[in-house]
């Protein structure tokens, strides 16, 4: 299963769904960095150092960041969906069993 790092605005119920599906998800709050307005670049740098893919709803910035820094352990850019369980399952399905390294995955609400 995937090693993921959830950005600050990422919904905790989606994190919990992903954990229930076997993914190792660390949140920015769990690192003690929540509420500090950490830059997207710093979020990606932390994720790279921890060998984790970033989970984010901040699609525009992270898609641009992927273009500038294409070497990372994955970026999963999602649209918001209030059905958190279904969103978690869509992310799980999108991740699949392939390596996330250097990949940008977009997970959109149907």
C-alpha positions in Angstrom: 0.0 0.0 0.0 1.0 3.6 -0.4 2.9 5.9 1.9 1.0 9.2 1.8 1.3 12.7 3.3 -2.0 14.7 3.6 -1.8 18.4 3.2 -3.4 20.7 5.8 -6.7 21.2 4.0 -7.2 17.5 3.2 -10.3 16.0 4.9 -9.6 13.7 7.9 -12.5 11.4 7.0 -10.8 10.6 3.7 -7.5 10.0 5.5 -9.4 7.5 7.8 -10.9 5.8 4.8 -7.5 5.4 3.2 -6.1 4.0 6.4 -8.9 1.5 6.6 -7.9 0.4 3.1 -4.4 -0.3 4.3 -2.5 2.9 3.3 0.0 4.5 5.6 -1.2 8.1 5.8 0.5 10.9 7.8 -1.2 14.2 8.2 0.5 17.6 8.4 -1.2 18.0 11.8 0.4 14.8 13.1 3.8 16.2 12.2 3.2 19.3 14.4 3.2 21.6 11.4 -0.6 22.2 11.2 -1.8 25.8 11.3 1.5 27.3 10.3 0.7 28.2 6.7 3.5 25.9 5.4 4.2 26.7 1.7 3.4 24.1 -0.9 7.1 23.8 -1.7 7.8 23.0 1.9 5.0 20.4 2.0 6.5 18.7 -1.1 10.0 18.9 0.4 8.8 17.2 3.6 7.0 14.5 1.7 10.1 13.8 -0.5 12.3 13.6 2.7 9.8 11.1 4.2 9.4 9.2 0.9 5.7 9.9 0.8 3.2 11.0 -1.9 1.3 14.2 -1.2 -2.5 14.2 -0.9 -3.9 17.6 -1.6 -7.0 19.5 -2.6 -4.8 22.4 -3.7 -4.8 21.1 -7.2 -3.7 24.2 -9.2 -0.6 24.9 -7.1 0.6 21.2 -6.8 0.1 20.6 -10.5 2.3 23.6 -11.2 4.7 22.4 -8.6 4.9 19.0 -10.3 5.9 20.8 -13.5 8.7 22.7 -11.7 9.8 19.8 -9.5 9.0 16.5 -11.3 11.2 14.4 -9.0 9.2 13.3 -6.0 7.3 10.3 -4.5 4.0 11.3 -6.0 1.4 14.0 -6.0 -2.3 13.1 -5.7 -4.3 16.2 -6.6 -8.0 15.8 -5.7 -11.2 17.8 -6.2 -13.4 18.2 -3.1 -16.1 15.7 -2.6 -18.3 15.7 0.5 -18.8 12.0 0.2 -15.5 11.3 1.9 -15.7 7.5 1.8 -16.3 7.4 -1.9 -13.4 9.9 -2.4 -11.1 7.7 -0.4 -12.1 4.7 -2.5 -11.5 6.7 -5.7 -8.0 7.6 -4.5 -7.3 4.0 -3.5 -8.4 2.8 -7.0 -6.3 5.6 -8.7 -3.2 4.7 -6.8 -3.4 1.0 -7.8 -0.3 -1.1 -7.2 2.1 0.8 -9.3 4.9 3.1 -7.9 3.8 6.7 -7.4 7.3 8.0 -7.8 7.4 11.1 -10.0 3.7 10.7 -10.9 1.0 13.2 -10.8 -2.4 11.6 -10.3 -5.6 13.6 -10.5 -8.7 12.3 -8.7 -11.8 14.2 -9.6 -15.3 14.1 -8.2 -17.6 12.3 -10.7 
